[in-house]
Amino acid sequence: MSVLPPERGRELLLLLLSQIPGIGPARTNAIIARFGPDPAMLEADARAFAEVPGIGGNLAGEIAAAFGSNAWMARSVDAANRQLDRAAGLGATVLTILDHRYPELLKEIYDPPPLLFVRGNPDALSLPSIAVVGTRKASSYGRQAADQFSRDLVLEGYAVVSGLAYGIDMTAHRAAIDSGGTTCAVLGCGIDTIYTDPAGRLWPKILERGAIISEELIGTGPAPGNFPRRNRLISGLSAGTLVVESDVTGGSMITASCALDQNREVFAIPGSIYSRNSRGTNTLIQRCQAKPVHSATDIIAELRPTGAPPAAHGERQDKPDTLPVCLSREEAKILELLGEESLHIDAIAEKAGIPVADLLVHLFELELKRAVVQEAGQLFRARRSPL
């Protein structure tokens, strides 16, 4: 039909199907498998749609009626074109499941999204990847573990996939970028709505080093129901999922469950039995649903038992925990006072002879240089070397 211009035919067809109530990814893919990306589908009758697996008689009638309505078609084609225009305005790529750049690993899941909106480099989605996920309310232990694992995975040639949420997710994205690697952020809203990073401190760097993606229409807000769907994409893009910190409920546990359903590997970092943030990871380990890991080497050994590396895409740098050489006199003095035992800021100020207000500035600089770790209650310690 001439209503679908050839240059946008596939995208428009999938966007039209998405506007029919009751048609989700699995049914859309079944319809495409039956008819192909052929606009002649719009001429099919209810009996033809009823032959598609998963499409009953009632839904088949609704699809045929929608496609046969001039008013519905005019509204829906206009809405679909607006989506594609907005994507172009963002410099985004619209990938269909029929596109050769669509990630092969994602095609393997039960209900891959027929259409993805991608800002950044679509090819980043096809790199060997590990998902790194965890709680928004991350502890110092969790942030340090997410940082270390993400850096080490990047240096082993893996991209890091996460959800751009506060806490563990952002730590993982930032560590991958700082290590010269690739990272992909999967959103539970439109790619135009980066609500967790409104100031743009992180997401522009993700676009430079990877991609930001979503199956949600542009303009969609971060509704709670979107995130379980988002989580299946995080695990679906990845060879394995690492849960750093999580309570027994929450998005990270959903992502782990999705990974198990997709027959992907799940890893978990053990934590204190007294920490709520470790109840989920410890439970996964206890139930033999996740392999306990103490370093990225444990993950690599499981995924690459032959030792054959994936195509490297990170830039090997100095060891992340090597003591920085660019310390000021005050910073060197503070670091000399700090050991691996945590000290309260008042005790540090007294020992160093530095006013608390000035000390906070120096400690902040030391955190940025990855020499010092801040813990709850204004406690600080020197960063531990990796095991």
KEKE-535946 format. One record per residue: residue in one letter; x, y, z of N, C-alpha, C, CB in turn. Coordinates in steps of 0.02 Angstrom, whole numbers, plus 50000, padded with zeros to 5 digits. Glycine has a CB too. Layout:
<lodos>
AXYZXYZXYZXYZ;...
</lodos>
This chain:
<lodos>
M500424994050000500005000050000500445006250000499525000050061;S500235011349966500625017449961500655021250025500345021749907;V500235019350076500225022950139500885022050177499645020550182;L501265016650159501905015350192502475016650143501935008150219;P502845022150151503395023450105503925018050111503695030450119;P504225015950055504715010450056505285011550104504985009249987;E505535017850110506115019050152505955018250227506375026050139;R505325018250245505135017350315504655011450324504815023650341;G504595007350274504075002150274504104997450334504124998250213;R504694994550347504754989750402504604992950469505454986650403;E504914998750480504825002150545504095004050555505265008350549;L503775006750504503085008750510502625002750522502855012550447;L502754997350488502344991350497502364988850569502564985850449;L502964988650597503044986350667502724991350715503774985350684;L502794997750701502485002750745501725002550740502745009750726;L501455000850682500735000150676500484994250718500534999150603;L500834988550714500644982750754500664984250828501094976850738;S501164988350849501244989850921500654994050948501894993550933;Q500274997150903499725001450925499064997650932499635007150876;I499064991250917498454987150924498474983950994498404981650868;P497974985151036497964982151103498004974551099497334984251141;G498424971751143498484964451145499044961751102497854961251124;I499384966151065499944963951022500594966051054499884966950949;G500934961151086501584962451116502144959751072501624959351185;P502754959651098503324957351057503244950351029503944957551099;A503024945551070502974938651046502474938050989502784933851103;R501894941250996501394940750943501604944650881500714943450969;T501924950350891502174954150834502674949950794502494960650856;N503134946850829503624942650795503304936750759504144940050844;A502774933950789502424928350756502074930750692501904925250804;I501784936750694501454939450635501964940850580501074946050652;I502534943750598503054945050549503324938550519503634949150580;A503384933350562503624926950537503124924050487503724922050595;R502484925350496501964922650450501914926650385501284922650485;F501924933250390501804937350332502444940450302501324942850349;G502974940850343503564944550322503434952050328503754942650249;P503954956050315503874963350321503534966150258504554966850332;D502974963250240502634964950177502024969250191502434958550139;P501984975250163501394979450173500744976050151501464985950136;A500794970750111500194967050092499834964250153500364961450044;M500194963650209499884961450271499274965750288500394961750328;L499314972050271498774976650288498124974850253498974983850271;E498164970750201497574968750163497294961950187497744968350089;A497654958750234497444952050255496794952250294497994948750297;D496404946750290495774946550326495874943050393495244942950285;A495344942850432495374939950500495574932650498494704940750536;R495344928950448495504921850444496254920850436495124918650386;A496584925150397497304924550387497684925950452497554929350332;F497464930950490497794932450554497674926950605497554939250581;A497094923750602496924918450650497374912350641496194916450643;E497704911750583498154906150571498834907150605498264905250496;V498964913250630499604914650663499584911650733499734922350666;P500094907850753500114905050821500064910550874500764901050832;G499624909550922499534914350977499024919750962500184917550992;I498744919850902498244924850884497564921250879498414928450816;G497124922550926496464919450924495994922950877496164919350994;G495394920250871494904923050825494704930150841494294918850826;N494604931750905494394938550923494944943650906494224938950997;L495564942150926496114946750912496234947350837496754944450948;A496164941850801496254942050728495754946850697496174935050698;G495134946750722494634951250697494794958550712493954949550725;E495074959850772495254966650790495814969350746495454966950864;I496304965050731496864967150688496614968850618497414961650684;A496204964450589495954965650522495514971950520495554959550497;A495114972950573494684978850575495094985250580494204978350635;A495624985150620496054991050627496374992750560496594989950680;F496674987750527497004988950463496514991050409497394982750441;G495884988950416495384990650366495044997350379494874985350363;S495215000650434494905007050451495345012750426494785007650527;N495075016850381495455022550355495635027450411495055026150301;A495165028550457495285033250512495835030750558494635034550552;W495805024250576496315021350620496995021550586496145014050640;M497015019750523497645019650487497945026650482497545016850417;A497545031650470497795038450464498105040750530497235043350442;R497745039450585498005041450651498645037650668497485040150706;S498645031150655499195026850676499815028050634498995019650673;V499735028950569500305030350526500615037150545500105030350451;D500185041950561500445048450582500845047850647499855053450591;A500575044050695500925043050759501595039450748500485039050808;A501595034450704502205030750690502725035150656502065024650645;N502505039250609502975043950576503265048950625502625047650519;R502865051150673503125055750723503665052450765502555058250769;Q503575046050780504095042450817504755042250777503865035350833;L504705040650714505305040250673505625047050664505135037150605;D505215052250659505495059050653505855061150718504935064150636;R505555059350775505875060950839506525057150847505395059350897;A506535050950825507155047050828507695050350785507035039750804;A507515052550726507995055850683508245062250715507685057350614;G507805065850749507995072050782508495070850839507395075550809;L508465064950869508935063250923509575060050896508595058450972;G509605059250830510175055750801510165048350816510825058750826;A509575045550829509505038550849509395034050789508935037850899;T509565027850798509445022650748508835018550771510065018050738;V508395016950725507835012550741507995005650711507145015450712;L508145000950754508324994150732507714989650735508894991150776;T507564986150680507044981150682507364974250689506594981450618;I506974969550710507234962750719507454959750653506704958350752;L507264962850597507464960550530508114963650507506914961950480;D508364968550546508984972050528509584967650542509034978750567;H510084967750497510674963550507511084965850567511114963650445;R510984971950591511354974450649511004972850715511464981950644;Y510404969950711510054968150773510454962850810509324965550756;P510574963750875511014959050912510764951850911511084961350984;E511184947350888510994940350882510804937150949511554936350849;L511174939051001511044936051067510344937851091511554938451118;L510114943851075509444946051096508904942251058509364953551086;K509044940350997508554936550958508394929750990508804935450887;E508844927251032508764920651060508254920351116509414918051085;I508054926051146507594925851202506894924551176507634932351243;Y506434922951222505754921151204505394926751167505354919151265;D505454932851191505074938351163505514944451148504524940451212;P505984943751100506414949451084505994955251058506944947351032;P506174961351075505794967151050505844967650974506044973651082;P505284968250940505314968750867505674975050844504614968650838;L505694980050888505984986450868506344989550927505434991250843;L506954992050915507364995250966507535002350944507994991150980;F507485007050991507735013850980508435014251010507255019251011;V508925016250969509625016050991509945022850981510025010650953;R510185025751035510615031651031511335029451041510405037151084;G511785031951000512475029751004512635024850948512615026451073;N513035019950964513285015250914512885008650917514025013950924;P512465007150867512085000850869512534994650872511635000350810;D513134995050843513574989250842513824987350912514174990650797;A513774992150959513984990651028513544985151059513954996951071;L512934984451034512464979551062512664972451045511764980951038;S513094971650996513294964950974513974962851001513304964550899;L514294966951042514934965151072514824959951127515284971451100;P515324955751141515274951351200515164955551262515924947051208;S514634953951300514424958351354514254954551418513824962451333;I514344957951474514134955551539513674960851570514744954051586;A513114958751596512674963451632512924964051704511934961051630;V512964970151728513164971451798512594975551829513854975351803;V512244972651877511654975751905511664975351981511014972451878;G511254979452013511214979452086510754984952111511894980252115;T510754985552176510294990052210510444997352196510304988852284;R509925001452200510015008752194510345011452257509345012252182;K510235008152314510505010452378511145006652394509985009552436;A511635007552352512245003652357512665005852417512665004252293;S512995000952448513465002252502514145003852471513504996352551;S514605005952513515285007052490515585000652463515725009852547;Y515444995052497515674988452474515404986852405515464982952524;G514764988152395514454986752330514734991052275513724987552335;R514814997452288515085002052237515795000052219515065009352262;Q516194998352269516884996452255516914990052214517284995552321;A516484985152232516474978852194516244979952122516024973752229;A515704983952113515454985252046515994988752004514824989552049;D516334993452034516874997052000517424992251979517155002552045;Q517654988152026518224983752012518054978551960518464980352075;F517474975251968517274970051920517184973051850516634966651943;S516854978851846516724981851781517374983651746516284988151788;R517844986651783518494988251753518854982051728518934991951804;D518854976851768519214970851749518874967251690519264966051809;L518204967451688517854964351632518004968051567517094964251645;V518034974651571518204978651512518894976951487518154986151528;L519364976251533520054974651513520114967651484520514975351572;E519614963351498519594956651468519214956551402519284951651517;G518984962451379518664962751314517914962751314518894957251273;Y517594963351373516874963251377516584970351382516644959051436;A516004971351351515614977451363515204976351426515164979151302;V515024981751459514614981451520513924984051504514944985551578;V513414979951519512724981751508512384982951575512344976351467;S512014988351582511654989651644511054994151628512124992751698;G510734996651682510105000151673510105007551687509604997151715;L510695010551698510765017751710510345020051770510555021651648;A510245015651818509915017551880510445020151929509515011651911;Y510215023451982510675025652034511015019552066510295029852088;G511575020752098511905015352136512355011152093511395011052168;I512245004552095512684999752062512715000951987512464992652077;D512135002151955512125002951882512585008551859511405004251858;M512495014451889512905020151868513645019051883512665026551903;T513785015651938514485014151954514785009751900514535010652023;A514405004751877514655000151825514765003851759514164994451815;H514285008051739514375011851677514995016351681513745016151663;R515055019851737515615024651744516285021051743515535028751808;A516325015351777516955011651779517155009151710516895005651828;A516655006851671516805004551603517075010251561516165001551571;I516775016051567516995021851528517695023951550516505027751536;D517805024351616518455026451641519005021751621518435026951717;S518835015451606519335010451586519405010151511519145003651613;G519085014751475519155014851403518745009551368519855014051384;G518235006751401517825001451373517165003851345517704996251424;T516754999051327516095000351299515564998651350515984996351234;T515035002651353514485001251398513835003051364514565005151464;C513314999051378512655000051350512145000751407512454994251303;A511735005951403511225007151454510535005751424511265014551479;V510155001451459509484999651436508985003251481509384991851439;L508545007151450508075011251488507385008051491508035018251456;G507025009851545506325007851552505865013651534506185005551623;C506105018051491505725023751467505985025451397505795029951516;G505735030851368505985032751302506705034951305505565038251274;I507055034351249507765036151247507875043651254508085033651183;D507335047451253507395054651262507345056751335506855058251222;T507195051951379507065053451449507585050251493506355051051470;I508145053751505508675051051548508595054251617509405052551517;Y508085051851652507875055251714508365054251771507195052951735;T508785049051768509255047851822509885052051816509445040551824;D509975055251758510585059251747510395065651709511115055251707;P509955069751739509695075651702510245080751686509165079051743;A510775080951726511305085851714511785083451659511695087151777;G511715077251637512145074651584512865073551604512125079351527;R512975071451666513665070051688513925063451660513705070051764;L513465058851645513685052151625513425050051556513445047151675;W512785051251541512505048351481512835050751416511775049851479;P513065057051410513415058751347514045054451336513605066151347;K514385052651390514975048451384514785041351363515365048251451;I514195039051386513955032451364513845032451289513305030451402;L513565037951263513455038351191514115038251153513065044751174;E514625041151182515285041051149515595034051151515755046051182;R515475030351204515805023951215515355017951203516095023651284;G514715019051185514255013351177513585015651153514185009651243;A513055013851190512385015351166511895015751224512155010051116;I511365019551213510785019851258510195017351217510665027151286;I509845012251243509315009151204508675008351244509545002351178;S508115007551207507475006051238507005003251185507165012351271;E506544999051208506014996951163505385001251172505834989551175;E505405005651222504835010051235504815015651184504855012851306;L504225017951166504145023351119504475029651147503415024651104;I504745033751104505035040151124504485044351156505355043851063;G504645047351212504155051251249503835047451306503615053551202;T503965040851310503695036751364504055038251429503745029251347;G503685039451482503985040751547504185034351583503515044751590;P504545035051639504785029151676504255026051720505385031051718;A503745022951691503215019751729503465013151759502595018451684;P503225011451819503475005351852503404998951810503115004351918;G502864998451772502754992451732503254991451677502074992551704;N503614996651659504104996051604504734992351624504285002951578;F504894992451689505564990151709505654982551707505704992651778;P505144978551724505244971351714505384969551641504624967451738;R505044973051594505184971951523505904974051507504684975851478;R506104979751535506784982151524507304977051549506884988851559;N507164974051606507654969551637507794963351594507414967351705;R507294961051556507414955151513507884956951456506744952451484;L507904963451438508364965551385509074966051411508144972351356;I509154968251474509824968651504510154961751503509784971451576;S509774956751527510044949951528510084946951458509624945451574;G509594948851415509574945951348510144948151303508934947851316;L510424953951317510994956451278511654953551301511014964051282;S511644949951357512264948151392512364940651395512264951151462;A513004938651393513174931651401513074929351473513894930351380;G513124933951519513024932451590512814938751627513654929551620;T512504937751685512274943251727512604942851795511514943351733;L512924948251816513234948651882512794952951927513954951551878;V512554950051982512174953852032512664955652088511554949652060;V512764962052097513274964452145512984964952215513544971252124;E512434968552221512084969352286511344969652272512324975752324;S510944966152313510214966552306509884963552367509984963052242;D509314966452385508884963152433508524957452397508364968252465;V508094953852432507764948052402507244950052351507454943752456;T507024956252352506574958752300506904964552264505894960852331;G506654966152206506924971752169507114970052098507534974452205;G507294975152061507434974351990508004969651975507574980951960;S508524969752016509104965452003508924958052007509664967052052;M508474956352054508264949452060507824947452001507884948352126;I507434952251974507054950851914507514949651855506574956751898;T508044953751850508534952851796508864945951801509074958351798;A509034943851862509334937251872508834931751851509544936251946;S508204932551868507694927751849507624927351773507024929451882;C507634933251741507604933351667508194929651637507584940651641;A508794930851665509384927551639509324919951645510014929951676;L509064917551701508974910351710508474907651659508734908751782;D507924911251648507424909151599507714909051528506814913851601;Q508194913351516508514913851450509104909051443508744920951436;N509214904951494509764900151494510434903551490509684895251436;R510494909151525511124912851529511424911851598511014920451515;E512064913051604512414912251668512244917951715513174911951657;V512194916251779512074921351831512634920751883511364920451865;F512904926451902513444926751952513224931452007514124929051919;A513464930352067513294934752123513894935652168512694931852163;I513964941652195514504943252241514254941952313514754950552232;P514564937452350514334936152418514414942452461514734930352449;G513994942952512514024948652557513874946552629513544953952535;S513894951452672513774950352743513074947552756513884956752782;I513014942952802512364940252821511954945452858512444933952863;Y512274950852881511924956052918511704961852873512374958652973;S511854961552809511704967052764511084965352722512304968552719;R510594969852722510014969052678510224968852605509494974652690;N510744972752589510964973052520511254966552494511484978452513;S511394961952539511684955552519511204949752526512314954152559;R510604951152550510124945652559509934942452493509494948152595;G509864946552441509684943752376510254939752344509484949352329;T510854942552345511424938952315511564932552353512054943552314;N511544932852419511674926852458511134921552447511714928552532;T510514923752436509964919052423510054915752355509294922652425;L510264919552305510394916652239510924911152244510614922052189;I511444912552282511994907752291511734901652330512584910952329;Q511354902852383511094897352425510654892652384510704900252485;R510264895352339509804891352298510134888452236509214895552278;C510784889452230511174887152171510904890152106511144879452167;Q510634896252111510404899852052510934904552025509774903752068;A511454905552064512004909852042512664906952067511914917152068;K513184908052029513854905852049514184911452090514284903951987;P514424909852150514774915052189515434916852155514904912652261;V515584923252151516204925452120516564930452165516064928652051;H517224930152164517634934652204518054939252162518074930652250;S518064937952098518434942352052518154941151982519204940952054;A518334945751936518124944951867518414938551836518324951051825;T518974936351863519284930251838518814924251844519934928851875;D518414924151897517944918651907517414918651851517594919151975;I517204924551830516714925151776517024922951710516444932351771;I517624925451697517974923851635518074916251629518654927551630;A518274913151684518404905951683517774902051666518694903651750;E517204904451689516564901051676516334902051604516034903551724;L516424908051578516174909551511516664907551457516024916951506;R517314907551475517824905851425518274900351451518244912051407;P517994894251459518394888851488519004887151446517974882751497;T518994888551381519574887051339520094892551341519354886051267;G519904898251373520374903751377520384908151316521054901251390;A519964906751266519964910851206519614917551220519604907151147;P519954923151209519654929651226519174931951173520204934851236;P518664936051192518264939451142518664945051110517604942151172;A518384948151060518724953851028518784959551078518344956250965;A519404961351094519524966551144519314973351118520254966751165;H518994977351162518794984051141518964989251193518044984151127;G519264987151248519474991951299520194994051289519384988951369;E520384999151323521075001551320521404999851386521105009251305;R521884995251384522194993251447522564999251477522684987351435;Q522405000451541522695006051576523085003451637522155011151598;D523355008051676523675006051738523175002451782523975012151775;K523414998251826522964994751871522534999851908523354990351920;P521864998551911521425003551940521605005552011520735001051939;D521875000952050522005002552120522735004552133521824996752163;T523115005852081523795008252091523775015252122524185008452024;L524205016452170524205022952204524355028552154524725022952260;P523915033652151524035039152104524665042952122523435043952104;V525015045352072525635048952084525525056452089526135047452029;C524935058852068524805066052066524455068352130524395067952004;L524765067352187524485069352250524795075952273524575063952304;S524375080252301524645086252333524965084352399524085091552344;R525325089152429525655087752492525145085752546526065093952516;E524575089452548524065087952598523755081152586523515093352597;E523625079552521523315073052505523775067352524523145072752431;A524425068152511524905062852529524925061952605525605064552502;K524875067452641524885067052715524275063352740524915074152745;I523695064952711523075061652733523105054252717522465064852699;L523335052552658523355045552637523835041552681523555044952564;E524375044752704524855041452748524535039652814525465045852759;L524055043852837523715042652901523205037052896523385048952924;L522935036152836522395031352827522665024452812521915033552771;G522395019452845522545012552828521915009352802522825008552889;E521885002752805521284999252782520734999352835521454992152763;E520895001552896520385002352947520075009252939520675001453019;S519425009652945519065015852934519175020752991518325014552924;L519255027152975519325032453025518785037653014520025035653021;H518515040353070518015045653065518365052153044517645046653132;I518005056453010518305062552984518585066853040517795066552944;D518275066853098518535070853154519215068253177518035070853213;A519295061653178519935058753198520475060353146519865051053207;I520285060153083520765061753030520985069153035520465060452960;A520495073553048520645080653053521115081953111519995084753063;E520995078453167521425079453226522135077053212521135075753287;K522205071153182522865068353168523245072353116522805061153146;A522875074753065523205078353010523305085653026522805077552947;G522935088253076522985095353091522675099653036523705097253103;I522145097153005521815100752950521095101952970521855096752882;P520835108152963520125109452979519665104852938519955116852965;V519105102952969518645098152937518405100752869518035096952982;A518255107152864518015109852800518525108952745517845117352808;D519165110252760519695109252710519815101852697520355112652734;L519765097852751519885090752745519375087452698519845087352815;L518755089652701518235086852656518415087952583517565090052671;V518705093652567518905095052499519455090252477519145102352492;H519955089352521520515084852504520275077552498521065085252558;L519815075452543519565068652540519165067452476519135067152601;F518795072552456518415072052393518885071052334517975078352383;E519425074852333519925074152280520245067252281520465079552286;L520365064652340520665057952346520175052552323520875056652418;E519525053652335519025048952308519035048852232518325050752334;L519065054852202519085055352130519705051952101519065062652108;K520255052152139520875049052116520905041652135521475052652147;R520355039052162520285031952179520805029752230520345027752117;A520965034252276521435032552329521095031352395521955037952336;V520485034152403520125033852466519405031752453520145040752503;V519135028052501518435025852497518055028852556518375018152497;Q517475031952542517055034452596516525029352614516715041152576;E516425028352679515915023752703515385027752742516225018252748;A514855024352761514315027752797514565030552863513725022852810;G514275036152886514445039052950515075043252948514525033853000;Q515245046052889515845050252881516485046552900515775056552922;L516505040152881517095036052890517475035552825516915028952917;F518135035552829518555035252769519125030252781518845042252750;R519325026952726519895022352729520255022452662519675015152747;A520875020152662521245019452599520935013752559522005018252613;R520935014552494520655009352450521085003052454520605011852378;R520744997552462521104991152463521354989252394520654985552491;S521914985952392522154983152329521754977052313522914981352332;P521664975452249521284969452230521644963152255521184969152154;L521234957952269521524951552292521894948252236520984946852319;
</lodos>
